[in-house]
């Protein structure tokens, strides 16, 4: 355990094994809200929280936003009920102006930017910006993400992948107005004296995710605890000198059949990975995949892949690390990069992506590289040909820690 992590664990009992870059330990619990919206968690540091509460412009904005929430009916319903919680362009710009002003205080900038935001890696895509623009950009990105949650899970706007990520309610059902009215009134009633200006909208957005049973990002936390704890300890004890690769990365292939737990391609990939493990190419296997196919399946790809590796191939459970959140090949790569770095795998040698030969061509090709940038804004690591047509070498990049809050099921 790093000194930084040890100190954080002693200051915040119950925090353990968060998915952080080396040298940084988040001083907040690893939850659904903090995983999607880390900026809000970081702004709760005592100095910043008090400054936000004392700012008259933000206090006035919070009051104005609260007044927008209808106490009775509105039109057109139900969209107007959700629109009351949206951050307008004027709202976002006003907060940006106040945050830039606050960051001009060097002590305050050190507390938030130097000690939290930059080393956390969660805003790595904006690292080249000045402190003031760094915070302003992170805020605008976060506010837009809150709006995205409201648009998709209250108003029924199609997300990027509507088959697996959409609202679960019928927006045309007259009862939807009752649902949104009740949620808005209940959320407004939960206001607290020590709220920060963003807290009501945060509660509203998280509530929508909970109502829609879209809480995937908060599951299996802390990621390096629970079922991954024994493997994380084994990684820390490993003598790496005799192994050419750090880990075998296997991505799930969820079935559309509601009775199946692992897609047919998943079985093929597991067989290849088990063979490479038996040949000693790497001492660990990382299985990656969330609860994806079919829509709202109870089966998790990583959990099922680990089960099969143990029961059918005899792989020791403490040599398998689960990454149970990825919903696409893009985030398979990014989340595995995060896990490799957070768990302390050596950075001077590659991991090995293992798959069927067709998928290997796709992962190593230009199409996925462009999709990474479009959907996540980052390339999570460097790829190179592996020792055969079923593998690719992969070296993770710390930029993978950048959080994409506009994808709330797997940010």
Buried (B, 14 or more C-beta within 10 A) or exposed (E): EEEBBEEBBEEBEEBBBBBBBBEBBBBBBBBBBBBBBBBBBBBBBEBBEEBBBEBEEBEEBBEEBEEEBBEEEBEEBBBBBBBBBBBEEEBBEBBBEBBBEBBEEEEBBEBBBEBBBBBBBBBBBBEEBEBBBBBBBBBBBBBEBBBBBBBBBBBBBEBEBEEBBBBEBEBEEEEBBEBBBEBBBEBBEEEEEEBBBBBBBBBBBBBBBBBBEBBBBBBBBBBBBBBBBBBBEBBEEBEBEEBEBBBBBBBBBBBEEEEBBBBEBBBBBBBBBBEBBEEEBBBBBBBBBBBBBBBBBEBBBBBBBBBBBBEEBEBBEBBBBBBBBBBBBBBBBBBBBBBBBBBBBBEEBBBBBBBBEEBBBEBBEEEBBEBBEEBBBBBBBEBEEBEEEBBBBBBBBBBBBBBBBBBBBBB
